[in-house]
Amino acid sequence: MLNWLLMQIIDPVNDEILKKMLTEDYPDNPFSMVTVTEKLSPRAMMEACMRAESGKELTRPLGSPIVLSPWDKLLLNPRQLFHLPAADYTQVSTKTVIGAAAKKPLELDIPIMITGMSYGGSLSLPLKIALAKAATLAGTSTNTGESAVTNEERSAAKCLIGQYHRGGFLSGPEQLGCLDAIEIQLGQGAWGGAVDEPMQAEQIGEHLGKTWHLEEGQSATIYSRMPGKSTPQDYIKMINEMKSQYDVPVGVKIAGTDYIEYELAVIAQTQADYIVVDGSEGGTAAANPTLQDNVGLPTFHTLVRTIDWLINNDLRDHFSVIVTGGLTTPGHFLKALALGADAVYIGTIAVVAALHTQMIKALPQAPPTQLAIYNGKLADKLDVDLAAEHLANFLASCKTEIQLAIQAIGKNSVKELSREDLVTVDKDLAEFANIRYAGNHRESKGQPMVITQKHNITPLHVTSLQFQ
């Protein structure tokens, strides 16, 4: 009866709207909104309305929807006969070392690390604890991000990397001395490099204020540059002093830009142990859409140019390289490692995996980010241990898929991956990244590999061929 009554009300309304859409000219036709949306894009329209409502910059979580890195145009090269696959995928090593020359290198079970997502500026404390617990279960590291070390995160993380950053919240021997690696954060991909990031006092809770050593009612700012630093030489001196004071690996994090070689030339003058390069496709909790969508260099191009510059300047062995920015699948991780990275950082996809089925606590009334971000209305609803378990499962799944892919390639360790394990169907991409173009035949003894008398081939003849 209720359904019948609703149909009697709704059906005439639908009929009237449909008739108007099918008969009226565009100026008075509701369908014109469809063409306007196609012209402007739904995202541009929604963001225009948000700006019109508030008159303030937007803070879009999770990063840019624009992905320019051509990961899908890269393929891995399996081997089956001329070079046999590895015998046992479970024996494929995923061990990873960051800062091998440091007195206390960072030794990990997998080359997948949890990136810097700050308590307060980005995530809630419960989710930070969950990330730390998951990293410990998976045998990898987590990262404080642009915050400070909390007792809760430190106790949950076996391997904790701390960011010495432009806000100054993490500093001094007490904090720096309890870390497993120190990361000097000079820029972030999703922020277009380095800009001021203010946080008003009313946004800062009591626990966070104490963590950041703020007075009651005091606001906080992460600045575009380290306070007191005005020249590249100031940064070189700071990095070297940090390195001389601590035994753990000291790294430098920068955003990818078309000036990447200039930035690397400065870092090369330091005694840093590792470099983190962050592509423009990376995530964030609060950067505005203009910085996310229009500033910086894609992750793929950033990584290739970083590795090439280090190799061309005989510096590849001086620095471990970690790449981050929009990497979401084991395939992405493998291709980044084959291009030359020692490890990858993940952020947004780690949060998604951690939230897993707990997203239903927010949907459909609110976005799942309300469970994750610092000021999220549902942050206290997160089951920390369940989130840790789900993220650890995600990392375990990624590890197995990486091992199976490396087995197919015929190698025995992530360290053995190289660009010879990649091929692309794009000529320009092949030339840029110095990998094989799939449209070119491979050759044997300098001649095209053409075998006409297949029935005369013996194992001896096959194994005597020299493949290139």
ZINOR-V925406 format. One record per residue. D_FIRST is the distance of its C-alpha to the first C-alpha in whole Angstrom. Layout:
d_first->D_FIRST
d_first->D_FIRST
This chain:
d_first->0
d_first->4
d_first->5
d_first->5
d_first->6
d_first->9
d_first->10
d_first->11
d_first->13
d_first->14
d_first->15
d_first->18
d_first->19
d_first->20
d_first->21
d_first->24
d_first->25
d_first->26
d_first->27
d_first->29
d_first->30
d_first->31
d_first->33
d_first->35
d_first->38
d_first->38
d_first->39
d_first->36
d_first->34
d_first->32
d_first->33
d_first->36
d_first->35
d_first->35
d_first->39
d_first->40
d_first->38
d_first->40
d_first->43
d_first->43
d_first->41
d_first->38
d_first->40
d_first->43
d_first->40
d_first->39
d_first->42
d_first->43
d_first->40
d_first->41
d_first->45
d_first->44
d_first->42
d_first->45
d_first->48
d_first->49
d_first->50
d_first->47
d_first->47
d_first->45
d_first->45
d_first->46
d_first->48
d_first->48
d_first->45
d_first->49
d_first->50
d_first->54
d_first->55
d_first->55
d_first->55
d_first->53
d_first->56
d_first->58
d_first->58
d_first->60
d_first->63
d_first->63
d_first->66
d_first->66
d_first->70
d_first->73
d_first->71
d_first->70
d_first->66
d_first->67
d_first->67
d_first->65
d_first->62
d_first->62
d_first->65
d_first->65
d_first->66
d_first->63
d_first->66
d_first->66
d_first->69
d_first->68
d_first->72
d_first->74
d_first->77
d_first->76
d_first->77
d_first->74
d_first->72
d_first->68
d_first->68
d_first->64
d_first->63
d_first->60
d_first->61
d_first->57
d_first->58
d_first->55
d_first->56
d_first->56
d_first->53
d_first->54
d_first->53
d_first->52
d_first->53
d_first->50
d_first->49
d_first->48
d_first->50
d_first->48
d_first->47
d_first->51
d_first->52
d_first->50
d_first->51
d_first->55
d_first->54
d_first->52
d_first->55
d_first->58
d_first->56
d_first->56
d_first->60
d_first->59
d_first->60
d_first->57
d_first->58
d_first->58
d_first->58
d_first->59
d_first->59
d_first->61
d_first->61
d_first->59
d_first->60
d_first->57
d_first->57
d_first->61
d_first->60
d_first->57
d_first->59
d_first->62
d_first->63
d_first->62
d_first->63
d_first->63
d_first->63
d_first->66
d_first->64
d_first->65
d_first->63
d_first->66
d_first->64
d_first->65
d_first->69
d_first->72
d_first->73
d_first->71
d_first->68
d_first->69
d_first->71
d_first->68
d_first->67
d_first->67
d_first->67
d_first->68
d_first->66
d_first->67
d_first->64
d_first->65
d_first->62
d_first->59
d_first->57
d_first->54
d_first->56
d_first->58
d_first->61
d_first->62
d_first->61
d_first->60
d_first->57
d_first->57
d_first->55
d_first->55
d_first->56
d_first->52
d_first->51
d_first->53
d_first->52
d_first->55
d_first->55
d_first->56
d_first->58
d_first->60
d_first->60
d_first->61
d_first->64
d_first->62
d_first->63
d_first->60
d_first->59
d_first->61
d_first->59
d_first->60
d_first->60
d_first->61
d_first->64
d_first->64
d_first->67
d_first->69
d_first->71
d_first->74
d_first->74
d_first->75
d_first->77
d_first->76
d_first->79
d_first->78
d_first->75
d_first->77
d_first->79
d_first->76
d_first->75
d_first->78
d_first->79
d_first->75
d_first->77
d_first->80
d_first->78
d_first->76
d_first->76
d_first->72
d_first->71
d_first->71
d_first->69
d_first->68
d_first->65
d_first->64
d_first->62
d_first->62
d_first->64
d_first->66
d_first->69
d_first->68
d_first->72
d_first->73
d_first->71
d_first->72
d_first->76
d_first->76
d_first->74
d_first->77
d_first->79
d_first->78
d_first->78
d_first->74
d_first->73
d_first->70
d_first->68
d_first->64
d_first->63
d_first->59
d_first->58
d_first->56
d_first->52
d_first->53
d_first->50
d_first->50
d_first->48
d_first->49
d_first->51
d_first->50
d_first->49
d_first->52
d_first->54
d_first->52
d_first->51
d_first->55
d_first->57
d_first->59
d_first->60
d_first->57
d_first->58
d_first->59
d_first->62
d_first->63
d_first->64
d_first->66
d_first->68
d_first->68
d_first->69
d_first->72
d_first->73
d_first->74
d_first->75
d_first->78
d_first->79
d_first->80
d_first->77
d_first->75
d_first->76
d_first->77
d_first->73
d_first->70
d_first->67
d_first->63
d_first->61
d_first->57
d_first->55
d_first->51
d_first->52
d_first->49
d_first->50
d_first->53
d_first->54
d_first->54
d_first->56
d_first->59
d_first->59
d_first->60
d_first->63
d_first->64
d_first->65
d_first->67
d_first->65
d_first->66
d_first->62
d_first->59
d_first->57
d_first->53
d_first->51
d_first->47
d_first->47
d_first->48
d_first->45
d_first->43
d_first->44
d_first->44
d_first->41
d_first->39
d_first->36
d_first->37
d_first->35
d_first->32
d_first->33
d_first->33
d_first->30
d_first->28
d_first->29
d_first->32
d_first->35
d_first->37
d_first->40
d_first->39
d_first->40
d_first->43
d_first->45
d_first->47
d_first->45
d_first->42
d_first->39
d_first->38
d_first->42
d_first->42
d_first->39
d_first->41
d_first->43
d_first->46
d_first->47
d_first->44
d_first->45
d_first->48
d_first->47
d_first->45
d_first->48
d_first->50
d_first->49
d_first->48
d_first->52
d_first->53
d_first->51
d_first->52
d_first->56
d_first->55
d_first->54
d_first->57
d_first->59
d_first->58
d_first->59
d_first->62
d_first->63
d_first->62
d_first->64
d_first->67
d_first->68
d_first->68
d_first->67
d_first->65
d_first->68
d_first->69
d_first->67
d_first->68
d_first->67
d_first->69
d_first->66
d_first->64
d_first->63
d_first->61
d_first->60
d_first->61
d_first->65
d_first->65
d_first->63
d_first->66
d_first->69
d_first->67
d_first->67
d_first->69
d_first->67
d_first->68
d_first->66
d_first->64
d_first->66
d_first->69
d_first->71
d_first->72
d_first->76
d_first->79
d_first->82
d_first->82
d_first->81
d_first->77
d_first->76
d_first->77
d_first->77
d_first->78
d_first->80
d_first->77
d_first->78
d_first->81
d_first->80
d_first->80
d_first->79
d_first->82
d_first->82
d_first->78
d_first->79
d_first->82
d_first->80
d_first->80
d_first->77
d_first->76
